[in-house]
Amino acid sequence: MKRRVVVTGMGILAPNAHGLTDFEKALREGKSGIRFIEKMKDAGFACHVGGIPENYLEKAKEYFSEDRLLAMNELLIYAGITAIDAWKDAGLKIPEQSEDTVYWDTGTIIGIGQSDTDTIWEVAHKIDAGKVRRLGSTVVEKIMTSAPSARVTELLALGGQASTISSACTTGTDAVITSARMIQAGFANRMVAGGVDTASLLNWGGFDAMKVLNKNFNDTPEKASRPMSATAAGFIPGAGAGMLILEELETAKKRGARIYAELAGACLNGGGHRMGGSMTFPNPEGVRRAITDALTDAGITANEIDVVNGHLTGTIADPLEIGNWSKALGRGPENFPYINSTKSLVGHCLGAAGGVEGVTAVLQIYKGFVHGSLNCEDIHPDIAPFEKSVVKKTIDTEINYLAKSSFGFGDVNGVAIWKKYRE
């Protein structure tokens, strides 16, 4: 039998809040983290709004020494803050640098959309100007793809596998599921897992050029991210990080850890760029298989799903996603589960989305609520039959099973089914 995997700690740095207490409050109250971004306008973007964690540089000074910050950029600061918060939330001790303590049974898998491209941009300009000698001794550890996992390993003294992975918008969910499989297989007792991404114009510019960002609400930023809405006209980019401490159940119980939720089942797959699937669009059969295979892995029926925390971005894919959920679950408008979109509050955090939304999913199960989705009062006509299941205002309700989905560029899918923990 597979070893059971539970969540014992979480850390969150989102556009609308930092820390679990403030984040829960923001979710419940429907607080938007989408704001006007001057640098987007100055760069000639059509979309001028996005979600960026506030005052992250000031927060970083509370966590890291000046010397350590010399070797950290935005990506590493986001990852470091949330990993430390999650570790402490789990009741675990961070050894001093002078100690020989290493957690050999604990690893980390962190997902990123791209490396910190702002740092790479600075490096490229210095090289073009013939100033290679001015790059500094820390440049490699800032821009290497494995930088987030390497830094978290150092911060927390982890001795297990340390990897950084990327699978587009599915990245954060991929990191969580892959980490859980490490524990289930007995290769680790504990993993730090999640996703992180930055507010880089180099990252966001390509999406603006593709005309998939919503440019119609630049004067009212909080209304710009509109999943499931008839007036949705593209997604809103976001940044931040979400980290979870995954732990083997008996290991967690032995140390008396608080348990937020349990991972019941999961699936990662791809659609092969067939049957309508492409680099930018999912094969619907692949999406439905991800859902049904996750249910099979969890050992539950489709009727047991209480809530779907969707990928739902505010694009033409939203009605298709809900249609795929309906077909895969065999549940029409009359008995469809509650569904919500965290992106309506924080934007699409890209490589961090699955981490931020994974924390959201677990927090909703643990605290017994489903947060409302903003800006879908004018429900999309193709979604209208399911409107009674679309949560627009936060409701308090017991959740036994919640399905969290991520469907990314490259025709890659991830579905994690979380359940309320019971002995």
VMD Tcl script that draws the C-alpha trace (Angstrom):
set ca {
  {0.00 0.00 0.00}
  {1.10 3.55 -0.69}
  {2.20 5.54 2.30}
  {-0.30 8.26 3.22}
  {0.73 11.88 2.57}
  {-0.57 14.79 4.62}
  {0.05 18.56 4.77}
  {1.57 19.79 8.03}
  {2.69 23.31 7.10}
  {2.03 26.04 4.53}
  {3.54 29.34 3.44}
  {1.98 31.93 1.13}
  {3.14 35.18 -0.46}
  {0.38 36.26 -2.84}
  {-0.60 39.53 -4.51}
  {-3.43 40.01 -2.00}
  {-1.76 38.83 1.24}
  {1.28 37.40 2.98}
  {0.85 34.67 5.60}
  {-1.97 32.22 6.21}
  {-4.04 34.40 8.53}
  {-4.14 37.39 6.20}
  {-4.52 35.16 3.14}
  {-7.53 33.38 4.60}
  {-9.07 36.77 5.41}
  {-8.40 37.97 1.85}
  {-9.97 34.84 0.38}
  {-13.05 35.07 2.56}
  {-13.55 38.79 1.91}
  {-12.85 38.57 -1.81}
  {-9.90 40.95 -1.62}
  {-8.27 41.49 -5.00}
  {-4.51 41.73 -5.36}
  {-4.67 43.14 -8.90}
  {-3.24 46.66 -9.22}
  {-2.11 49.14 -11.84}
  {1.55 48.46 -12.74}
  {3.34 51.55 -14.03}
  {6.17 49.62 -15.64}
  {3.72 47.67 -17.81}
  {2.28 50.88 -19.21}
  {5.72 52.42 -19.71}
  {6.86 49.32 -21.62}
  {3.99 49.64 -24.08}
  {1.91 46.72 -22.85}
  {-1.75 46.69 -23.84}
  {-2.55 45.32 -20.37}
  {-1.45 47.64 -17.54}
  {-2.51 45.60 -14.50}
  {-1.16 42.60 -12.64}
  {-0.77 40.94 -9.27}
  {2.51 41.46 -7.37}
  {3.16 40.80 -3.67}
  {3.45 44.14 -1.89}
  {6.65 45.31 -0.17}
  {8.47 42.02 -0.68}
  {11.89 43.68 -0.43}
  {11.02 45.08 2.99}
  {9.70 41.69 4.08}
  {12.94 40.08 2.89}
  {14.96 42.12 5.40}
  {13.00 40.46 8.20}
  {14.04 37.03 6.96}
  {17.53 37.34 5.54}
  {20.79 39.07 6.41}
  {22.27 41.70 4.10}
  {25.02 39.28 3.08}
  {22.56 36.57 2.11}
  {20.38 39.02 0.18}
  {23.37 39.82 -2.04}
  {22.92 36.34 -3.51}
  {19.12 36.49 -3.77}
  {16.79 38.00 -6.37}
  {13.00 38.27 -6.53}
  {12.52 34.60 -7.35}
  {14.69 33.40 -4.48}
  {13.18 35.87 -2.01}
  {9.65 34.65 -2.77}
  {10.74 31.02 -2.48}
  {12.76 31.60 0.66}
  {10.08 33.51 2.56}
  {7.33 30.99 1.85}
  {9.52 27.95 2.53}
  {10.58 29.36 5.90}
  {6.99 30.26 6.77}
  {5.78 26.77 5.83}
  {8.57 25.08 7.77}
  {7.84 27.06 10.92}
  {4.10 26.56 10.46}
  {4.76 22.82 10.50}
  {6.45 23.18 13.88}
  {9.89 22.31 12.55}
  {13.19 23.83 13.65}
  {15.59 25.63 11.33}
  {19.16 24.70 12.30}
  {21.77 27.44 12.59}
  {24.48 27.55 9.92}
  {27.00 26.56 12.58}
  {25.10 23.36 13.42}
  {25.78 20.02 11.75}
  {22.08 19.13 11.67}
  {20.79 18.02 8.25}
  {17.30 16.66 7.61}
  {18.38 13.70 5.51}
  {14.82 12.37 5.18}
  {13.50 15.66 3.76}
  {13.79 16.99 0.23}
  {12.32 19.75 -1.89}
  {10.78 20.04 -5.32}
  {9.92 23.59 -6.35}
  {8.31 24.61 -9.60}
  {9.12 27.73 -11.60}
  {7.77 29.08 -14.88}
  {11.14 30.52 -15.87}
  {14.34 31.52 -14.13}
  {14.52 35.09 -12.82}
  {14.69 36.67 -16.26}
  {15.19 40.20 -14.90}
  {18.51 39.02 -13.47}
  {19.37 37.34 -16.77}
  {18.50 40.58 -18.58}
  {20.94 42.52 -16.38}
  {23.64 39.91 -16.98}
  {23.12 40.02 -20.74}
  {23.46 43.82 -20.83}
  {26.71 43.70 -18.86}
  {28.13 41.05 -21.18}
  {27.08 43.06 -24.25}
  {28.86 46.05 -22.76}
  {32.02 44.02 -22.23}
  {31.65 44.08 -18.43}
  {31.87 40.37 -17.68}
  {34.16 41.03 -14.73}
  {31.41 43.11 -13.12}
  {28.86 40.31 -13.04}
  {29.76 39.43 -9.46}
  {30.50 36.14 -7.79}
  {26.84 35.31 -7.02}
  {25.42 35.56 -10.53}
  {25.38 31.81 -11.22}
  {23.54 30.95 -8.03}
  {20.91 33.56 -8.90}
  {20.17 32.49 -12.46}
  {20.67 28.72 -12.53}
  {17.34 26.97 -13.04}
  {17.80 24.98 -9.85}
  {18.37 28.13 -7.77}
  {15.07 28.04 -5.81}
  {15.43 24.45 -4.64}
  {19.14 24.92 -3.94}
  {18.45 28.00 -1.82}
  {15.61 26.37 0.13}
  {17.83 23.35 0.76}
  {20.43 25.67 2.27}
  {17.93 27.70 4.30}
  {16.28 24.65 5.90}
  {19.23 22.20 5.95}
  {17.55 19.60 3.76}
  {19.46 16.48 2.77}
  {16.99 14.79 0.44}
  {16.36 15.28 -3.26}
  {16.52 18.94 -4.32}
  {15.02 19.64 -7.73}
  {13.41 22.48 -9.61}
  {10.87 21.51 -12.25}
  {8.82 23.35 -14.85}
  {5.65 22.40 -16.71}
  {4.16 25.78 -17.64}
  {0.92 26.62 -15.80}
  {0.81 23.11 -14.29}
  {4.19 23.62 -12.62}
  {3.18 24.19 -8.98}
  {0.69 21.32 -8.97}
  {3.27 19.12 -10.69}
  {5.80 19.89 -7.92}
  {3.30 18.98 -5.21}
  {2.22 15.72 -6.87}
  {5.79 14.67 -7.71}
  {6.87 15.40 -4.14}
  {3.99 13.35 -2.77}
  {5.04 10.42 -4.93}
  {8.52 10.60 -3.45}
  {6.99 10.13 -0.01}
  {4.55 7.43 -1.13}
  {7.43 5.45 -2.63}
  {9.49 5.70 0.55}
  {12.27 7.92 -0.82}
  {11.48 10.70 1.67}
  {9.47 11.21 4.84}
  {8.92 14.88 4.19}
  {9.05 17.28 1.22}
  {8.90 21.04 0.76}
  {6.80 21.50 -2.37}
  {5.22 24.35 -4.30}
  {5.66 26.96 -6.98}
  {7.19 30.40 -7.41}
  {7.24 33.01 -10.16}
  {8.25 36.65 -10.54}
  {6.70 39.83 -11.90}
  {9.11 40.02 -14.82}
  {8.10 41.98 -17.90}
  {10.22 39.55 -19.92}
  {7.95 36.75 -18.69}
  {4.74 38.70 -19.11}
  {5.59 40.44 -22.39}
  {5.18 37.35 -24.52}
  {1.63 36.88 -23.27}
  {0.82 40.51 -23.99}
  {2.20 40.05 -27.51}
  {-0.04 36.98 -27.91}
  {-3.01 39.19 -26.94}
  {-4.06 36.79 -24.19}
  {-3.90 39.40 -21.40}
  {-7.04 41.41 -20.61}
  {-6.53 45.04 -21.65}
  {-10.11 46.19 -21.10}
  {-9.98 47.05 -17.40}
  {-6.78 49.07 -17.02}
  {-8.70 51.80 -15.15}
  {-10.40 49.33 -12.78}
  {-7.72 46.75 -11.92}
  {-9.77 44.84 -9.36}
  {-12.30 44.03 -12.11}
  {-9.73 42.83 -14.65}
  {-9.37 39.16 -13.70}
  {-12.71 37.68 -14.81}
  {-12.77 33.86 -14.90}
  {-16.13 32.41 -16.00}
  {-17.37 35.87 -17.06}
  {-19.05 36.76 -20.36}
  {-16.79 39.83 -20.53}
  {-13.57 37.95 -19.83}
  {-10.97 38.99 -22.41}
  {-7.80 37.28 -21.29}
  {-5.96 36.51 -18.07}
  {-4.16 38.88 -15.70}
  {-0.53 38.01 -14.87}
  {0.46 37.48 -11.25}
  {3.50 36.63 -9.16}
  {4.30 35.14 -5.76}
  {4.79 31.76 -4.16}
  {2.98 29.04 -2.27}
  {4.73 26.22 -0.38}
  {3.41 23.13 1.37}
  {5.13 20.79 3.79}
  {4.11 17.30 2.73}
  {4.75 14.57 5.27}
  {4.28 10.85 5.62}
  {1.36 10.35 7.98}
  {3.07 8.23 10.64}
  {6.07 10.57 10.68}
  {3.74 13.52 11.24}
  {1.75 11.76 13.96}
  {4.89 10.67 15.77}
  {5.95 14.27 16.30}
  {2.42 15.45 17.10}
  {2.12 17.66 14.03}
  {-1.07 19.48 13.12}
  {-2.54 18.00 9.95}
  {-4.31 20.31 7.51}
  {-5.46 17.77 4.92}
  {-4.48 14.56 3.15}
  {-3.68 14.00 -0.51}
  {-6.16 11.35 -1.60}
  {-5.06 10.93 -5.20}
  {-3.51 12.68 -8.18}
  {-2.66 12.48 -11.86}
  {-0.15 14.16 -14.16}
  {-0.49 13.64 -17.91}
  {-0.32 15.22 -21.33}
  {-2.52 15.25 -24.38}
  {0.12 14.60 -27.01}
  {-0.90 17.70 -29.00}
  {-3.62 15.65 -30.68}
  {-7.44 15.83 -30.84}
  {-7.38 19.62 -30.76}
  {-4.49 19.81 -28.32}
  {-1.54 22.07 -29.13}
  {1.27 24.01 -27.51}
  {-1.29 26.53 -26.25}
  {-4.48 24.47 -25.97}
  {-5.24 21.22 -24.12}
  {-6.41 17.98 -25.68}
  {-9.84 17.67 -23.99}
  {-9.45 13.92 -23.72}
  {-6.19 14.43 -21.81}
  {-7.95 16.79 -19.40}
  {-10.77 14.34 -18.78}
  {-8.35 11.46 -18.30}
  {-6.40 13.51 -15.75}
  {-9.60 13.96 -13.77}
  {-10.80 10.35 -13.96}
  {-7.35 8.89 -13.29}
  {-7.00 11.13 -10.21}
  {-10.35 9.82 -8.97}
  {-9.20 6.25 -9.53}
  {-5.97 6.95 -7.65}
  {-7.99 8.41 -4.79}
  {-10.32 5.42 -4.74}
  {-13.44 7.57 -4.76}
  {-16.40 8.16 -7.05}
  {-17.05 11.35 -8.98}
  {-20.09 12.07 -6.82}
  {-17.86 12.43 -3.75}
  {-16.15 15.60 -5.05}
  {-17.57 18.56 -3.10}
  {-15.52 21.39 -4.63}
  {-13.46 22.03 -7.75}
  {-10.80 24.74 -7.48}
  {-10.38 25.18 -11.21}
  {-7.58 26.31 -13.46}
  {-10.07 28.91 -14.80}
  {-8.05 31.84 -16.11}
  {-10.52 34.24 -17.73}
  {-9.97 33.08 -21.30}
  {-11.99 31.22 -23.95}
  {-10.87 27.98 -22.29}
  {-13.06 28.49 -19.18}
  {-16.34 27.12 -20.65}
  {-14.44 24.20 -22.17}
  {-12.82 23.42 -18.82}
  {-16.15 23.28 -17.01}
  {-17.54 21.16 -19.85}
  {-14.65 18.73 -19.42}
  {-15.24 18.55 -15.67}
  {-18.91 17.82 -16.28}
  {-18.15 15.01 -18.75}
  {-15.35 13.49 -16.65}
  {-17.40 13.54 -13.46}
  {-20.62 12.53 -15.18}
  {-22.32 15.37 -13.33}
  {-24.46 17.91 -15.14}
  {-25.76 21.29 -13.95}
  {-28.27 19.64 -11.64}
  {-25.62 18.08 -9.36}
  {-22.32 19.74 -10.30}
  {-19.95 20.41 -7.36}
  {-19.14 23.90 -6.12}
  {-16.52 25.53 -8.35}
  {-14.34 28.62 -7.84}
  {-11.32 30.38 -9.32}
  {-8.56 31.76 -7.11}
  {-7.15 33.58 -10.15}
  {-10.04 36.03 -9.91}
  {-8.36 37.35 -6.74}
  {-4.64 37.08 -7.49}
  {-4.34 36.75 -11.25}
  {-2.58 33.92 -13.02}
  {0.66 33.38 -11.10}
  {2.00 31.11 -13.88}
  {4.70 28.84 -12.40}
  {3.49 29.76 -8.92}
  {-0.20 29.21 -9.66}
  {-0.35 25.58 -8.50}
  {1.53 26.44 -5.30}
  {-0.63 29.46 -4.45}
  {-3.81 27.60 -5.36}
  {-2.63 24.43 -3.61}
  {-2.37 26.38 -0.36}
  {-5.82 27.82 -1.12}
  {-7.29 24.35 -1.65}
  {-5.91 22.92 1.58}
  {-6.84 26.00 3.59}
  {-10.46 25.76 2.40}
  {-10.69 22.13 3.45}
  {-9.12 22.75 6.85}
  {-11.19 25.83 7.66}
  {-14.40 24.67 5.99}
  {-15.19 27.35 3.44}
  {-15.29 27.94 -0.30}
  {-14.09 31.40 -1.32}
  {-16.06 33.44 -3.80}
  {-14.86 34.18 -7.32}
  {-14.78 37.84 -8.30}
  {-16.15 39.41 -11.47}
  {-18.35 36.60 -12.75}
  {-21.71 38.25 -12.09}
  {-22.18 38.28 -15.87}
  {-21.68 34.55 -16.17}
  {-20.50 33.25 -19.54}
  {-23.51 31.92 -21.49}
  {-21.93 28.49 -21.91}
  {-21.36 28.32 -18.14}
  {-24.80 29.71 -17.24}
  {-26.39 26.25 -16.85}
  {-23.87 25.60 -14.03}
  {-24.35 29.00 -12.38}
  {-25.79 27.68 -9.12}
  {-22.50 25.82 -8.56}
  {-20.32 28.89 -9.23}
  {-19.44 30.36 -5.82}
  {-19.57 34.15 -6.07}
  {-19.64 34.95 -2.35}
  {-17.75 32.93 0.25}
  {-19.76 30.16 1.89}
  {-19.00 28.12 4.99}
  {-19.38 24.39 4.40}
  {-17.67 21.14 5.31}
  {-15.50 19.83 2.49}
  {-14.63 16.15 2.36}
  {-13.01 16.10 -1.09}
  {-11.69 19.01 -3.16}
  {-10.19 18.65 -6.64}
  {-7.48 21.14 -7.59}
  {-6.64 21.32 -11.29}
  {-3.92 22.91 -13.41}
  {-3.92 22.76 -17.22}
  {-0.83 24.26 -18.82}
  {0.77 25.34 -22.07}
  {2.43 22.40 -23.78}
  {-0.76 20.32 -23.34}
  {0.14 19.20 -19.81}
  {-2.34 18.55 -17.01}
  {-2.34 18.03 -13.27}
  {-5.17 17.15 -10.91}
  {-4.74 16.73 -7.16}
  {-7.59 15.48 -4.98}
  {-7.35 16.67 -1.40}
  {-9.47 15.27 1.40}
  {-10.36 16.23 4.93}
  {-8.01 14.37 7.27}
  {-9.54 11.74 9.52}
  {-7.86 9.05 11.55}
}
mol new
graphics top color blue
foreach p $ca { graphics top sphere $p radius 0.5 }
foreach p [lrange $ca 0 end-1] q [lrange $ca 1 end] { graphics top cylinder $p $q radius 0.2 }
display resetview
